[in-house]
Amino acid sequence: MFRILLYLFLIYLAYQFLFKFLIPVFRTTQQVKKDVRAMNDRMNEFAKAQRNASSTKSKAPDKSSKEPIGDYLDFEEIK
């Protein structure tokens, strides 16, 4: 009788361990991997768009860098 109760208790513990720990951990890791892959894809798309935007922007000549900004003013220190 004691042996049957022990087996039932062990089966109950295994059931609890499986359905309350292992399966949620497995599902969570799968979801995190999926989210990381999606975020990585979005970052790659954003970087690709940035490269495309910068390459089209760099083809046009930049006239503002050739113009002088202004005179240098030397300030004296007030004590």
Secondary structure, DSSP 8 states (H G I E B T S, - for coil): -HHHHHHHHHHHHHHHHIIIIIHHHHHHHHHHHHHHHHHHHHHHHHHHHHHHHHHHHHHS---TTTS------------
